[in-house]
Amino acid sequence: MDAMQWTSGDPSVPASVCSLPCKMGERKKVVKGVPCCWHCERCEGYHFQASELICELCPYEQRPDQNHTGCQPIPIIKLEWHSPWAVVPVFISVLGILVTSFVIVTFVRYHDTPIVRASGREMSYVLLTGIFLCYAITFPMIAAPDVAVCSIRRIFLGLGMCFSYAALLTKTNRIHRIFEQGKKAVTAPRFISPASQLVITFSLISVQLLGVFVWFATDPPHMVVDYGEQRTQDPENARGVLKCDISDLSLICSLGYSILLMVTCTVYAIKTRGVPETFNEAKPIGFTMYTTCIIWLAFIPIFFGTAQSAERMYIQTATLTISLSLSASVSLGMLYMPKVYIIVFHPEQNVPKRKRTFKAIVTVATMTSKLSQLASERPNGEVKTEICEGMDASMPSTKTKYVSYTNHAI
């Protein structure tokens, strides 16, 4: 035997088999008609070696082990506080909460000063509450999901926006009704008192709360593990995502009512854009709503455009929380920071003005309307002369009043 020479040049005796045994994680694919011959095939993807001849698919919540000889649970992940996707929204939220708290404290401390009274104290506190909730929702959105956290998400996800835009809608609607009434008669429209404004605002908010309660009744909050969101081609990278059972449709329904309020408020802001510049805060509200609409128009394609991404949970959570915080920041910066600046740094401007009657207010509204209607039909100067002559004729000279409208707020 030692003197025998093999064609391969190897002195060892060749194996007297057609095929060698398969390795771990490989199945035998027998050659038809030759029972002693087979090909070895690797169990790929989420399959494991169930026997010498069969590869089977692991259960949906499991993946094959390193040798593909069995299955093991897929690791479960959630959004961590130290993740960059969480750090940025949390930083913006904390900063916003601090600034909002400072504004609230300032308004409470200077509760009886002219600027705070002119801005509508009751509605300001409602709006500031909504701004605070928009910032605060970041924390339950990032916190580890459980029944309590999922319940808080459902309640407060759209409630902050609802508070904010219900208050702004009520304000702009009040301004619009006052100026529309001023075109018809010098009589006050109904429901313009602070108490009426609060009733209207909380009636709008109650619709959002009613929808949330119906959602709780039909589908109680619970958490799920989504194994499909990060089910990659390579089983080693597969992860299960722990999250609340809130679908994209449910999310849109929760935010949809607030977005409807936002769009309606924007329409009223456009209608009241022509009022005198120093007459009220219609123009700041208008700029606030235009900017907010741009923010949410950018949010929609980003949120739904990443639905198939492996980083979907991180991107959508960060996008949603940042959009809410930016919306709150726009309202806070445009509507309240100028007031706080005057209160804190220029208290000499925070002094009472001469009291204005509603008749004087609607008189200005009427004059503004008539000027805009006749401006295209009369040469310069004739319009004001005609209106003033008409007003002088209708008013007794003994009851003429001179009223200052500087920094007047409705």
Number of C-alpha atoms within 10 A of each C-alpha: 7 7 6 8 12 11 6 8 7 9 13 12 11 9 8 7 9 10 14 13 13 16 13 14 24 25 23 20 15 15 11 9 7 9 9 12 15 19 14 18 16 17 22 17 16 22 23 27 24 18 13 16 14 15 22 15 18 20 13 12 19 20 27 26 17 13 14 23 17 18 20 14 15 20 15 14 14 17 20 14 14 9 10 13 19 22 15 14 24 22 12 17 26 16 15 22 21 13 17 23 15 13 18 20 12 16 22 13 11 17 14 12 15 16 24 22 17 16 18 15 17 15 22 20 16 20 24 23 18 24 28 27 24 31 29 22 22 26 18 17 22 23 16 18 21 16 13 12 19 22 19 15 21 20 19 20 24 27 25 26 28 33 28 30 30 27 29 30 24 23 23 26 20 20 23 20 16 22 22 17 18 25 17 10 13 17 12 16 15 11 14 19 10 13 12 12 20 19 13 18 23 16 12 21 22 15 12 21 17 11 15 19 14 11 16 14 10 8 11 13 20 16 17 14 17 18 19 14 18 19 20 14 10 11 19 16 12 22 25 21 21 19 22 22 17 18 9 12 10 13 13 15 15 23 17 16 20 24 19 13 22 22 18 19 25 24 17 23 27 19 16 22 17 13 19 16 14 13 17 19 24 28 22 18 26 23 18 23 26 18 16 23 16 11 17 17 11 13 18 13 10 15 17 12 12 15 15 10 12 16 12 17 20 19 17 19 19 22 19 20 26 22 20 27 27 21 24 28 25 19 24 21 15 17 20 20 15 11 19 20 11 14 20 12 9 11 13 9 11 16 9 11 12 10 10 13 10 14 14 17 20 22 18 18 22 20 17 17 17 16 16 12 12 15 14 10 10 13 9 10 9 13 19 16 11 15 16 13 11 11 13 12 10 9 10 9 9 6 6 9 8 7 12 12 18 12 14 21 16 19
